[in-house]
Amino acid sequence: MSRKDVTPYKKNSSFKSFVISLTGGLLGGMLMLGGFYTFGSPSDTNPISNTTTTSSNLGGAEISNIKVNATSDITSAVEKVQGAVVSVINLQSEQSLDSGLGDFFGGSESTTGQDQTLVPASEGSGVIYKKEGNSAYVVTNNHVVEGQKGLQVLLKDGSTVEAELIGTDVFTDLAVLKISAENIDTVATFGDSDSLKVGEPAIAIGSPLGSEYANSVTQGIISSLNRPVQSTNEAGDLISINAIQTDAAINPGNSGGALVNIAGQVIGINSSKIASSAGSGVSVEGMGFAIPSNDVVTIIKQLEAQGEVIRPALGVTMIDLSSISVQQQREILNLPESVTSGVVIRSIAGATPAEKAGLQQYDVVTKIDGEEISSSQDLRALLYQKKVGDSMEITFYRGDSEQSVTVELTVDQSILQQEEQQQLEPNQ
């Protein structure tokens, strides 16, 4: 599943430019004119005890003016956090947004060295979670800021401020921005996502379809917890989340916005939705996903401190067994017929955890800590749950022999990346 759910930027337009179908739903949804469900005590939601009625008679027709106290747990929760939810505008050069024909015909050379105007390319959402000194910090999705040459944040009061990108993490699809704290009045607080229960209320706040609909609120429930969601970004990088699933409406532009509990605490950062089945193409409603707040807090602390997340590395290059012909699996790798999925080690860097553990080229990894894997994405997802200094058990086939080793994860990705870069650089 490729990740592309930010809203392309468009100029403000009136409602006259939209054609809304109540039967077909051209905007991918239905306009619900019927009932609604609220959460709260009977005294909060009882329309009889909180209603006053006055009547007047105009030309024989009686008009009733009914005043209802609409305050509920939902509205109170929204009031606490809504001011901390912002729109994030991704700015890119006009040249990068053209059709690409300039490059095809050699037109890009004429713009070399010239100033390039930055224009809004897409929009997402974000949450202000910290205010410190003259700065405030915003968490959003990495895919909201991908490709940016500049960033702006639209605050709830309608003002726009420049934003600085502090750090990003592709794997968890999170990013941290820094803005001026001058006009910031509301800062969100994080709730404990580990204490969530399926069926409890969930509120999504963000900018569906862009800033024109900023601070929109939708309501639903927690549909499931620890839901494994894997996808890739446009560059093909793996995104892996043990997500909160909710039926609160999440649409393009909601990415990076807040999923809120009934206490007004942020319990997740909205990240994606399933619109249709990959296999059958059947349309799907009410399947949105959010990154749990406890995971978010862990990641943003590292992004604030060092601009990236330090993760362990094995020191290997890999290829999925499924991409190798059955004939090669039997004749070159000498695998038994019972082995049909796994990851083949193509190469191993020197003095890395994989080499020190005794792994070799063409070993076929089938399990990590006893959990079966079928692709390199599966392996990375399990590896990236570890920290530098942890260990993990790798089960693999070397020919027709199944073996297991314990790997001590003592090297982090950044060190390996530096070594690889040094190897690629020409000798001075």
Protein Blocks (a to p, Z undefined) as FASTA:
>chain_A
ZZdfbccddddddfklpccdfklopnopacdfbdcddeddfklmmmklmcccddddeehi
acddddddfbdfklmmmmmmmmmpccddddddfklmmnolmmmnopmmmmgoiacddddf
bdcddddfbdehjbccddddfklmgoiabdcdddfkopacddddfbdcfklopacddddf
klpcbdcddddfklpcehiacddddjehijklgoiacddddfbghiacddddfkopacdd
dddddfbdcdehjgopacddfkopafbdcfbdcfbdfklopacehiacdddfklmmmmmm
mmmmnopacdddehiacddfklpcfklmmmmnopafklmbdcddfbdcehifklmnopae
hiacfbgghiacfbfklmmmmmmmpcehiacdddddehjbccddddddfbcfklmmmmmm
mmmpccZZ
